[in-house]
Each structure stands twice: as structure tokens, then as C-alpha cells.
């Protein structure tokens, strides 16, 4: 007859899965104590060997870096190239060897013909590892560095002494044993010893950990008898605890079931208390994370729909806006034709006409890119685009009492794209930076090219963005400016993506913000 309740099933699982196996384990322990002790000793030796090897790899990386410094420096290259050493060159080489500590005991340089060119002062070389590294100049080997590395700087020579009674550690290389913690010979084929061998991935060493089995197994034999008596008590306690825990688990699962039903009915604010660190508590925590993710997803979908609606509305207005801009441009052109060139109003009118033209290009190009369309691309100079964006944004910085540093001189950077859309991208970022600055704040634009791409950074010393507002899912933070629409950064990212690039925000609260734009470099 099958149990009807989940609690009864849990108790049955404990009886069949724990109590019965415990009885079998008791019989097995009494008959296989030595084998279990040996296996545990072997496991500990392997774990210790792995830890020693891992530390040796880390230490060897440091020694390898020091060896590379000694092998690849201008003094060594000049020395092995046949040039005489200057007065301070020997001291320089010694300082290089001592920069990482006392790892390298001594070293020398040997020419390609096998002749010693220079050697450090002779010191005792007990327990050292001999390492050779080629010295190259202009891609050609001109000699060899021979270094003696102190063994203790790579492997802690007392690593295995406290592992178990009688444990021994020996270290050897291709030439033989470098160091051993015991003079006793270990017969690796004997069943009286547990032996583990391991080798670091990079260091030219091999480690051997060995320990006698008998001292380790005897405590297990003594505990085996007591263990048989304890198993019956443990079985009884397991039955009692299983009944108590089954009641608690089923109660928690019931609360989870009720909460899941509420979420399915649309109540996304429902949560379950999660205490402890067991599976049920983790399940409750995962349920709370799931509901929070659902709330975030629903909010993000609503935001995206709102942005899409705004984008469509803005696109529908583009035609009327261009008509108005066209009328303003015609009036300005007509007015400028009637003004003398030396008239002060002519300069203001020309500036206004240039702004109208830029707005017209922005409406047609930037909105098209932001909506995911494909505008015609041509090669433009990114530096010119940045200079125009800086010039357009500078009044906002002046109004805030902040400083926008001029762009540093740079080489031409051709980009395949739409100049107006790119100018709008960087203008949006600069205007955001201006809004974030207090009087006396600063902002700058940095540009660098590497590996087929160009990176532009807009750096400000403003308020920064709190860590909790920076999304880990790639969503840009919402605008906190009075009257802000929240479209500036999303439009800037869409323009960057439409040009084959990306936009990333790095910010520290009360320190400043850096917006990084990466674009493909057009050769």
C-alpha cells in the first residue's frame, strides 16, 4: 500500500534510504576498516599534493617572470652581443635578480658558443633548481641565461610534514632528488606505504608524498567497534528527526505552493520567507528572485513599449518638424541676403542657420537610426564629428559654470557612418555630462584607436550613478533630470549599435561617470 501523504513518503525514504543502508554500512565498516583508512589517507595525500602543486605553480609564475626579466633586458642582450658591460650594468643585473626577493640564488650568461660571458657572485647552491632560458635579440637567440632558483621559493619544503604521522615529501627534477624530508627509503610497491606523485604544470619538478599506512589505519580499527554500537542509536534518532523535519519541509512546501498559485493568478508582489540554507530555503529564495525578475521584466517591457510609442510619435512628427525647419531656414537665408556682411546680426543669423541645418539633419538621420532603420553611410572623420558635438554642447557647460576641456590633437579617424547621427550621439552624452556637473566641474572627451576599432570616452566629474541603479542586464539607467524623457542614452546606444559598435557606462557614485563608445575603424 502506497503512503498517501508527502510526510509519510519522506519517512519511508529515510527508512529505506538511511536506516537500512546504515546497517549495511556497519557490517561493511567492520570488514573494510583498513581499506577505508588507506583510501582516506590516499585522498588526503592527493589533496595535499594538489595544494602543494598549485602553490608551486603560483610561485613558479613569479620565478619565471624574474627569469624572463633577467633573460630579456638590454644589458643581457648587449652583453651576449659582444659589447662590454658598463660600470653600473652588473649592479643593474643584481638588482633585477633581487627585485622579486631571494628566489634566484645565482645566475650567469653563456654565449651561443658555450662560453661564460658573465656570472653573478658565487653563493652556496644547496637545494636549488637549475633553469635555462634563451636570451634573444631581434628575434634571434644570442645566448643562454643559466639561473639557480632556491627550491624553497617554489615549493614549501615542509609542506607535507604535518599531514599525517610519518609523512615524507621529496622533490626531484630530471637530474635526481633535490630535497627529501626523510632519509628513509620508501618502497612505492609495498602495501605498507601510500604514495602520491604529482608534477606542477610549469615548474620542472616532480613531488612525491608518502606516508605509512599502519599509524593512520589503527584509529579506524578502534573506532569500528564503537561505530557498530552507535549505528543503532543513529538509526533511531534518524527516524525521529525525519518525522520532525518532514513536517517542517511539507509546511514550507505548502507555503510555496500557495505563493505559486497567487503568482499564477497575477499577484507578482507575493513572496515567501526564506530562512536557513537547505534546499527548501534555497527554493524559496529562488522563487522570490523569480517573482522579482518577473516584476522587472514586466516593468522593462512596459518601458520598452513606452519608448517604442514615443519613437513612433517622434517619427510621425519628423515630417512636420522638417517643414517648419525648412521655413525657418528660408527666412534666415532671405534675411542674411539683406544684411551687410559686417553687420553684427549677420554672424548671429549664420549661427542660427547652421543650427537649423544641424537640427534638420538630426531629425532625419538620428531618428531614423534610433528606430533601427538603415541610413546611407559614408566615410566621415570622427574627429570633426566630435569637435562639432563639443562646440554644440559648450554653451550648456558654460550655463552650468562647468568646464568642457577641448579635444586633444589627434590623427584622422575615418568612420563609416552618418555624420549627423554620430554628432547627435556624442551631443547627447555631452549634454548628460553637463547636467551631472556642479559649478567648477569638468568633463573631457578622449579618443583612441586599437585593433580595428576606435574608442571614445566622455568623462565627467559629476554626481555619478549609484550602484543599485546600474543594471547588470545591459539596460541603461533611467533619467533623473527634471523634465528628462529617458530617451537620450537609449537613442545614443541605438545609434552606436546601428554603426556596428556599442555603448557602456562606468560610474562611481560621488566620483564621476565615464561613457565608453566603441565603433569600428574604417581603414
Wavefront OBJ file of the C-alpha trace (Angstrom):
o trace
v 0.000 0.000 0.000
v 1.474 3.323 -1.065
v 1.650 6.150 1.532
v -0.802 8.909 0.759
v 0.913 11.929 2.334
v 4.224 13.532 1.448
v 5.288 13.299 5.092
v 4.798 9.523 5.128
v 6.766 9.254 1.905
v 9.656 11.193 3.437
v 9.725 8.866 6.441
v 9.646 5.831 4.156
v 12.513 7.302 2.151
v 14.525 7.734 5.350
v 13.835 4.158 6.432
v 14.734 2.654 3.067
v 17.429 5.144 2.148
v 19.159 5.687 5.504
v 18.345 3.163 8.231
v 18.789 0.079 6.087
v 21.971 1.360 4.439
v 23.308 2.270 7.895
v 23.046 -1.347 8.942
v 24.818 -2.452 5.786
v 27.463 0.230 6.287
v 28.111 -1.050 9.821
v 28.835 -4.533 8.516
v 30.958 -3.104 5.720
v 32.955 -0.869 8.086
v 33.846 -3.789 10.331
v 35.222 -5.703 7.358
v 36.915 -2.928 5.404
v 38.453 -0.618 8.004
v 41.938 -0.870 6.596
v 40.737 -0.266 3.046
v 38.737 2.792 4.126
v 41.661 4.200 6.095
v 44.025 3.633 3.204
v 41.620 5.289 0.798
v 41.219 8.282 3.097
v 44.980 8.576 3.548
v 45.442 8.358 -0.220
v 42.790 11.023 -0.709
v 44.464 13.332 1.805
v 47.832 12.812 0.186
v 46.362 13.588 -3.238
v 44.631 16.676 -1.873
v 47.825 17.824 -0.174
v 49.836 17.133 -3.322
v 47.334 19.147 -5.351
v 47.577 22.056 -2.917
v 51.389 21.926 -2.943
v 51.419 21.765 -6.752
v 49.005 24.686 -7.002
v 51.175 26.804 -4.704
v 54.252 25.702 -6.641
v 52.624 26.811 -9.905
v 51.836 30.228 -8.432
v 55.339 30.611 -7.048
v 56.889 29.377 -10.290
v 54.989 32.028 -12.235
v 56.760 34.640 -10.097
v 60.158 32.988 -10.576
v 59.521 32.603 -14.317
v 58.772 36.329 -14.523
v 62.039 37.107 -12.729
v 63.937 34.776 -15.084
v 62.361 36.477 -18.105
v 63.418 39.857 -16.721
v 66.980 38.579 -16.468
v 66.871 36.955 -19.920
v 65.145 39.756 -21.807
v 66.788 43.047 -20.969
v 69.037 45.305 -22.942
v 72.056 44.722 -20.712
v 71.939 40.935 -21.251
v 71.369 41.375 -24.986
v 74.260 43.802 -25.218
v 76.498 41.535 -23.141
v 75.808 38.429 -25.248
v 76.062 40.521 -28.402
v 79.734 41.051 -27.663
v 79.609 44.506 -26.086
v 81.456 45.348 -22.902
v 79.436 45.966 -19.725
v 79.207 49.471 -18.392
v 80.203 50.245 -14.820
v 76.655 50.032 -13.456
v 75.435 47.086 -15.590
v 76.483 44.391 -13.097
v 74.681 46.214 -10.297
v 71.629 46.562 -12.559
v 71.538 42.802 -13.219
v 71.873 42.083 -9.489
v 69.008 44.461 -8.739
v 66.853 42.668 -11.322
v 67.590 39.325 -9.667
v 66.770 40.677 -6.218
v 63.637 42.569 -7.272
v 61.393 39.573 -6.605
v 63.042 38.608 -3.275
v 65.538 35.837 -2.654
v 64.197 33.409 -5.260
v 67.154 33.474 -7.659
v 70.342 32.496 -5.806
v 72.807 32.985 -8.664
v 72.789 33.324 -12.435
v 75.147 33.567 -15.370
v 75.074 34.259 -19.102
v 76.528 31.826 -21.645
v 77.184 32.741 -25.280
v 75.937 30.691 -28.182
v 79.382 29.098 -28.414
v 79.093 27.850 -24.828
v 81.462 30.413 -23.312
v 80.587 32.011 -19.975
v 80.107 35.738 -20.589
v 79.238 36.892 -17.058
v 78.295 35.354 -13.704
v 76.826 36.723 -10.511
v 78.871 36.332 -7.315
v 79.166 32.679 -6.293
v 76.953 31.593 -3.379
v 76.020 28.278 -1.786
v 73.606 26.409 -4.074
v 72.159 23.797 -1.722
v 68.599 22.824 -2.638
v 68.467 24.879 -5.839
v 66.862 24.254 -9.195
v 68.901 24.878 -12.333
v 66.908 26.676 -15.044
v 67.987 27.728 -18.520
v 66.272 30.443 -20.590
v 67.243 31.718 -24.062
v 68.360 35.317 -24.466
v 67.075 36.763 -27.719
v 67.827 39.915 -29.597
v 65.834 40.977 -32.661
v 64.125 37.565 -32.681
v 67.445 35.679 -32.719
v 68.929 33.667 -29.859
v 72.261 35.200 -28.821
v 72.915 33.115 -25.720
v 71.502 31.435 -22.635
v 70.673 32.526 -19.110
v 71.544 29.858 -16.514
v 69.792 30.591 -13.223
v 69.827 28.690 -9.927
v 66.459 29.120 -8.195
v 66.124 28.466 -4.495
v 63.882 25.420 -4.120
v 62.108 26.900 -1.091
v 60.942 29.857 -3.217
v 58.999 27.461 -5.480
v 57.910 24.683 -3.087
v 57.489 24.980 0.662
v 59.807 22.142 1.715
v 57.916 21.498 4.980
v 54.512 21.220 3.229
v 53.964 17.519 3.937
v 55.464 17.115 7.384
v 52.303 17.815 9.383
v 49.837 15.982 7.131
v 49.883 12.598 8.889
v 52.225 10.577 11.136
v 55.435 9.735 9.309
v 54.585 11.601 6.090
v 57.560 12.345 3.839
v 57.952 14.775 0.975
v 60.640 14.517 -1.680
v 61.310 16.824 -4.618
v 63.291 15.866 -7.690
v 63.985 17.093 -11.201
v 65.431 15.492 -14.309
v 68.858 15.147 -12.650
v 67.619 13.438 -9.490
v 66.415 14.175 -5.959
v 66.767 17.829 -4.953
v 65.429 17.531 -1.413
v 63.747 14.976 0.839
v 62.242 15.388 4.304
v 63.384 11.941 5.338
v 66.427 9.751 4.801
v 64.231 6.647 4.959
v 63.851 4.808 1.664
v 60.244 4.416 0.566
v 59.243 1.279 -1.315
v 56.439 2.536 -3.559
v 55.451 -1.022 -4.471
v 54.891 -2.020 -0.830
v 51.351 -2.129 0.551
v 52.659 -0.628 3.812
v 53.047 2.801 2.187
v 50.623 5.181 0.485
v 52.421 7.102 -2.246
v 51.242 10.022 -4.408
v 53.263 11.632 -7.169
v 52.410 14.953 -8.758
v 54.088 17.478 -11.008
v 53.425 21.217 -11.435
v 52.212 22.273 -14.859
v 55.069 24.693 -15.491
v 57.867 24.138 -12.972
v 60.331 21.369 -13.995
v 59.783 19.464 -10.748
v 58.162 16.276 -9.526
v 56.796 15.855 -5.999
v 56.404 12.593 -4.095
v 54.290 12.389 -0.931
v 54.451 9.127 1.050
v 53.105 8.018 4.413
v 52.984 4.685 6.270
v 49.519 3.149 6.314
v 49.564 1.459 9.717
v 49.613 4.548 12.009
v 46.738 6.048 10.054
v 44.550 2.908 9.952
v 44.760 1.947 13.635
v 42.389 4.689 14.838
v 39.835 3.484 12.293
v 40.057 -0.054 13.623
v 39.409 1.148 17.167
v 36.503 3.298 16.014
v 34.905 0.492 14.000
v 33.693 -1.354 17.075
v 32.208 1.743 18.648
v 30.691 2.676 15.331
v 28.639 -0.527 15.192
v 27.052 0.327 18.534
v 26.389 3.908 17.517
v 24.673 2.977 14.274
v 21.606 1.604 16.045
v 21.262 4.807 18.066
v 21.754 6.871 14.929
v 19.043 4.897 13.150
v 16.590 5.615 15.942
v 17.483 9.325 16.008
v 17.156 9.436 12.203
v 13.605 8.137 12.396
v 12.618 10.762 14.963
v 14.309 13.601 13.120
v 12.835 12.507 9.805
v 9.347 12.808 11.246
v 10.057 16.296 12.617
v 11.846 17.550 9.510
v 9.257 16.047 7.174
v 6.602 18.087 8.972
v 8.641 21.284 8.601
v 9.501 20.630 4.940
v 5.947 19.853 3.916
v 4.744 23.002 5.709
v 7.268 25.114 3.778
v 6.364 23.433 0.515
v 2.720 24.172 1.220
v 3.502 27.871 1.573
v 5.463 27.739 -1.683
v 2.522 26.080 -3.423
v 0.120 28.782 -2.215
v 2.509 31.546 -3.312
v 2.987 29.961 -6.747
v -0.773 29.849 -7.214
v -1.023 33.544 -6.290
v 1.693 34.461 -8.816
v -0.060 32.406 -11.472
v -3.192 34.433 -10.744
v -1.242 37.676 -11.370
v -0.093 38.682 -7.886
v 3.587 39.422 -8.657
v 4.115 41.045 -5.245
v 3.776 37.708 -3.473
v 6.934 36.409 -1.743
v 7.902 33.584 0.604
v 10.078 33.881 3.711
v 13.402 32.089 3.177
v 15.354 31.129 6.313
v 18.183 28.639 6.621
v 20.385 27.165 3.931
v 18.635 23.931 2.961
v 17.083 23.081 -0.397
v 13.645 24.313 0.600
v 15.080 27.650 1.764
v 17.030 27.964 -1.492
v 13.877 27.083 -3.409
v 12.018 29.829 -1.551
v 14.853 32.239 -2.319
v 14.775 31.241 -5.990
v 11.009 31.749 -6.014
v 11.438 35.281 -4.628
v 14.153 36.006 -7.203
v 11.849 34.683 -9.929
v 8.987 36.949 -8.896
v 11.351 39.920 -8.670
v 12.676 39.082 -12.134
v 9.116 38.847 -13.432
v 8.321 42.270 -11.980
v 11.483 43.688 -13.531
v 10.714 42.063 -16.881
v 7.156 43.372 -16.912
v 8.407 46.857 -15.992
v 11.066 46.688 -18.709
v 8.520 45.559 -21.298
v 6.280 48.448 -20.300
v 9.223 50.834 -20.592
v 10.198 49.453 -23.999
v 6.632 49.767 -25.235
v 6.517 53.345 -23.967
v 9.813 54.102 -25.712
v 8.566 52.489 -28.898
v 5.420 54.602 -28.734
v 7.479 57.754 -28.153
v 9.758 56.775 -31.035
v 6.842 56.252 -33.380
v 5.273 59.513 -32.258
v 8.550 61.358 -32.784
v 8.993 59.779 -36.196
v 5.473 60.797 -37.190
v 6.339 64.380 -36.216
v 9.571 64.387 -38.234
v 7.807 65.488 -41.412
v 6.090 68.475 -39.763
v 9.285 69.429 -37.892
v 11.294 69.395 -41.131
v 8.677 71.584 -42.811
v 8.950 74.148 -40.004
v 12.746 73.995 -40.079
v 12.676 74.499 -43.830
v 10.542 77.618 -43.440
v 12.887 78.966 -40.745
v 15.929 78.231 -42.920
v 14.411 80.031 -45.914
v 13.542 83.062 -43.766
v 17.047 83.174 -42.306
v 18.654 82.877 -45.735
v 16.412 85.656 -47.024
v 17.279 87.832 -44.015
v 21.011 87.222 -44.403
v 20.921 88.285 -48.040
v 19.627 91.707 -46.925
v 22.206 92.195 -44.166
v 25.693 93.545 -44.799
v 28.443 91.059 -44.008
v 29.904 93.403 -41.385
v 26.546 93.685 -39.564
v 26.706 92.001 -36.080
v 23.375 90.347 -36.782
v 24.833 88.551 -39.794
v 27.080 86.415 -37.593
v 24.198 85.530 -35.276
v 21.985 84.737 -38.252
v 24.676 82.494 -39.771
v 24.991 80.642 -36.485
v 21.233 80.213 -36.242
v 21.125 78.987 -39.865
v 23.853 76.423 -39.087
v 21.863 75.230 -36.055
v 18.750 74.861 -38.204
v 20.653 72.786 -40.723
v 22.061 70.594 -37.965
v 18.615 70.120 -36.440
v 17.218 69.194 -39.828
v 19.948 66.583 -40.323
v 19.479 65.283 -36.780
v 15.720 64.874 -37.182
v 16.112 62.880 -40.380
v 19.241 60.894 -39.558
v 19.304 60.337 -35.777
v 15.631 59.419 -35.510
v 15.986 57.036 -38.432
v 18.929 55.283 -36.803
v 17.281 55.254 -33.378
v 14.242 53.483 -34.878
v 16.523 50.777 -36.302
v 16.463 51.957 -39.892
v 19.452 51.942 -42.206
v 20.574 55.381 -43.298
v 23.071 55.769 -46.071
v 26.595 55.617 -44.684
v 29.684 57.326 -45.916
v 33.170 57.853 -44.612
v 33.291 60.691 -42.101
v 36.089 61.967 -39.878
v 35.221 61.144 -36.299
v 37.373 63.997 -35.022
v 35.311 66.540 -36.958
v 32.105 64.982 -35.595
v 33.418 65.223 -32.011
v 34.504 68.838 -32.472
v 31.059 69.818 -33.726
v 29.413 67.997 -30.804
v 31.747 69.727 -28.336
v 31.015 73.125 -29.907
v 27.274 72.493 -29.721
v 27.425 71.319 -26.092
v 29.769 74.028 -24.811
v 27.002 76.574 -24.028
v 25.373 74.051 -21.677
v 28.638 73.730 -19.738
v 29.021 77.496 -19.579
v 25.479 77.785 -18.268
v 26.289 75.256 -15.513
v 29.544 77.044 -14.614
v 31.496 73.922 -15.611
v 34.407 73.354 -17.971
v 34.408 71.206 -21.113
v 38.031 70.588 -21.991
v 38.958 70.930 -25.681
v 39.732 67.769 -27.617
v 43.427 66.924 -27.778
v 45.064 66.908 -31.230
v 44.720 63.539 -32.948
v 45.296 61.753 -36.217
v 42.397 61.483 -38.706
v 39.964 58.709 -37.723
v 37.689 57.674 -40.630
v 34.364 56.092 -39.676
v 31.754 54.620 -41.992
v 28.507 56.139 -40.829
v 26.087 59.028 -40.750
v 27.743 62.235 -39.533
v 24.546 63.809 -38.185
v 23.552 60.698 -36.229
v 27.036 60.336 -34.763
v 27.074 64.018 -33.821
v 23.722 63.555 -32.076
v 25.110 60.502 -30.217
v 28.026 62.399 -28.704
v 25.979 65.564 -28.169
v 23.513 63.549 -26.059
v 26.378 62.178 -23.963
v 27.944 65.617 -23.503
v 24.628 67.195 -22.528
v 24.103 64.409 -19.954
v 27.593 65.129 -18.608
v 26.813 68.850 -18.361
v 23.608 68.145 -16.435
v 25.575 65.988 -13.967
v 28.160 68.680 -13.144
v 28.141 71.216 -10.376
v 29.790 74.640 -10.829
v 33.517 74.068 -11.169
v 33.066 70.531 -12.511
v 34.974 69.262 -15.517
v 34.367 66.992 -18.470
v 36.532 65.822 -21.327
v 36.402 63.676 -24.462
v 39.091 61.041 -25.025
v 39.674 59.063 -28.222
v 41.995 56.170 -29.001
v 42.260 53.573 -31.781
v 43.368 49.961 -31.483
v 42.792 46.613 -33.237
v 40.415 47.879 -35.921
v 38.188 49.912 -33.611
v 38.067 53.374 -32.114
v 37.059 54.044 -28.511
v 35.606 57.395 -27.430
v 35.179 58.165 -23.727
v 33.104 61.003 -22.315
v 34.423 61.501 -18.768
v 32.851 63.803 -16.185
v 33.418 64.549 -12.506
v 29.740 64.787 -11.706
v 27.448 63.051 -9.230
v 27.976 59.556 -10.626
v 25.329 56.847 -10.668
v 24.547 54.749 -7.546
v 25.483 51.091 -7.909
v 21.892 49.958 -7.426
v 20.790 51.997 -10.469
v 23.398 50.451 -12.774
v 21.710 47.486 -14.433
v 23.580 44.182 -14.749
v 21.354 43.107 -17.613
v 22.525 45.739 -20.090
v 19.573 48.109 -19.534
v 20.627 51.759 -19.328
v 19.741 53.730 -16.182
v 16.678 55.935 -16.372
v 16.958 59.701 -16.456
v 16.741 61.526 -13.108
v 16.896 65.056 -14.593
v 13.824 67.259 -14.078
v 11.770 67.034 -17.245
v 14.020 64.291 -18.673
v 12.439 61.804 -21.097
v 14.932 58.994 -20.548
v 15.485 58.702 -24.325
v 18.955 60.275 -24.558
v 21.037 57.255 -23.584
v 18.840 54.646 -25.350
v 18.966 56.680 -28.577
v 22.737 57.067 -28.196
v 23.145 53.301 -27.777
v 20.913 52.580 -30.774
v 22.979 54.923 -32.904
v 26.172 53.194 -31.718
v 24.721 49.726 -32.402
v 23.463 50.838 -35.822
v 27.067 51.773 -36.640
v 28.360 48.347 -35.600
v 29.531 49.467 -32.157
v 28.314 49.550 -28.565
v 27.908 51.873 -25.586
v 28.863 51.128 -21.969
v 28.530 53.141 -18.758
v 31.137 53.041 -15.978
v 30.295 55.101 -12.921
v 31.194 55.594 -9.264
v 28.760 57.449 -7.060
v 30.002 60.893 -5.968
v 33.139 60.386 -8.116
v 32.041 60.634 -11.746
v 30.861 58.793 -14.829
v 32.603 57.533 -17.950
v 30.563 56.612 -21.025
v 32.523 54.387 -23.420
v 31.530 54.227 -27.097
v 33.270 51.680 -29.343
v 32.938 51.946 -33.103
v 34.554 50.003 -35.974
v 37.529 51.732 -37.539
v 37.185 52.368 -41.285
v 40.588 51.895 -42.967
l 1 2 3 4 5 6 7 8 9 10 11 12 13 14 15 16 17 18 19 20 21 22 23 24 25 26 27 28 29 30 31 32 33 34 35 36 37 38 39 40 41 42 43 44 45 46 47 48 49 50 51 52 53 54 55 56 57 58 59 60 61 62 63 64 65 66 67 68 69 70 71 72 73 74 75 76 77 78 79 80 81 82 83 84 85 86 87 88 89 90 91 92 93 94 95 96 97 98 99 100 101 102 103 104 105 106 107 108 109 110 111 112 113 114 115 116 117 118 119 120 121 122 123 124 125 126 127 128 129 130 131 132 133 134 135 136 137 138 139 140 141 142 143 144 145 146 147 148 149 150 151 152 153 154 155 156 157 158 159 160 161 162 163 164 165 166 167 168 169 170 171 172 173 174 175 176 177 178 179 180 181 182 183 184 185 186 187 188 189 190 191 192 193 194 195 196 197 198 199 200 201 202 203 204 205 206 207 208 209 210 211 212 213 214 215 216 217 218 219 220 221 222 223 224 225 226 227 228 229 230 231 232 233 234 235 236 237 238 239 240 241 242 243 244 245 246 247 248 249 250 251 252 253 254 255 256 257 258 259 260 261 262 263 264 265 266 267 268 269 270 271 272 273 274 275 276 277 278 279 280 281 282 283 284 285 286 287 288 289 290 291 292 293 294 295 296 297 298 299 300 301 302 303 304 305 306 307 308 309 310 311 312 313 314 315 316 317 318 319 320 321 322 323 324 325 326 327 328 329 330 331 332 333 334 335 336 337 338 339 340 341 342 343 344 345 346 347 348 349 350 351 352 353 354 355 356 357 358 359 360 361 362 363 364 365 366 367 368 369 370 371 372 373 374 375 376 377 378 379 380 381 382 383 384 385 386 387 388 389 390 391 392 393 394 395 396 397 398 399 400 401 402 403 404 405 406 407 408 409 410 411 412 413 414 415 416 417 418 419 420 421 422 423 424 425 426 427 428 429 430 431 432 433 434 435 436 437 438 439 440 441 442 443 444 445 446 447 448 449 450 451 452 453 454 455 456 457 458 459 460 461 462 463 464 465 466 467 468 469 470 471 472 473 474 475 476 477 478 479 480 481 482 483 484 485 486 487 488 489 490 491 492 493 494 495 496 497 498 499 500 501 502 503 504 505 506 507 508 509 510 511 512 513 514 515 516 517 518 519 520 521 522 523
